[in-house]
């Protein structure tokens, strides 16, 4: 197998050798031949094992890094990334009954259910003019004062999410929501009380992209790991939006679970 291109099927364009090797290594990781956190053999050993050139090995490892399967660091060599995703019951976590059951911040309680420790690091809580995007979400004029709560959600002290919530500043400025501290009874409970109407439903907008360098640093993402942007708008029974929650989720740290009725 000294050729730099191989073909598995007659009639198909042969694949570059490094692509074949990357697939072989990826399959080995999937089968558990290399465990999460385990160091991969050195390049020279991989080259000997697979009868490949060092250049081919480097290209294959680069491909796996770009896919987020392996990482490397000073003194760490090349290793299989440890992925410990949390399960997010996306359709369930903000329901009133679930909030009443939790009696605490929803994120922290849901993480505790999975035997892990969740907490929020509040970055800032301050009024600001509504951007065009926030104005669209809340159906207000651009530049209208809104209160923005920005935070990082951590699991076992590892950053998993960035979360920015927006509210009409006039509505929440004299509440616990406007304080740079956790809201013990839950933000949504306070919001329903000051609004005078319960939340009737939510609409989610999901999109997928690669992170900015700043986002990748904050969420401690390895190269090739994408992010999921999940914007959840809360509405009352009269279809008035009262909260816009803009989340950025590390793509390799979450499993989003949606229950869909068959009716």
HUBEL-V143086 format. One line per field, one symbol per residue. ss: DSSP state (h for helix, s for strand, l for the rest). phi: phi as a letter, one per 30 degrees, with the letter a starting at -180 (. if undefined). A space follows every 10 residues. Layout:
ss: ???
phi: ???
This chain:
ss: llllssllll llllsshhhh hhhhhhhhhh llllllllsl llhhhhhhhl lllhhhhhhh hhhhhhllls ssslllssss lllllssssl lllllhhhhh hhlllhhhhh hhhllllsss sssssssssl lhhhhhhhll llllssssss sssssllsss sssssssshh hhlllhhhll llllllhhhh hhhhhlllss ssssssssss llhhhhhhll lllllsssss ssssssllll ssssssssss lllsssslll lll
phi: .dddbbbcbd icdddedddd dddddddddd didbdejddd ededdddddc hbdddddddd dddddddidb baaeicicbd ddcbdcccdd dcdcdedddd ddhaeeeddd dddcibccac cddabadadd dddddddchb dejddbcccc acccbhicdc bcbccbbddd dcdccdddcd adcedjeddd dddddibddc abbcccbbad ddeddddddh cdejddbccb ccccbddcic dbbbcccbcd dccbbdcccc ddd
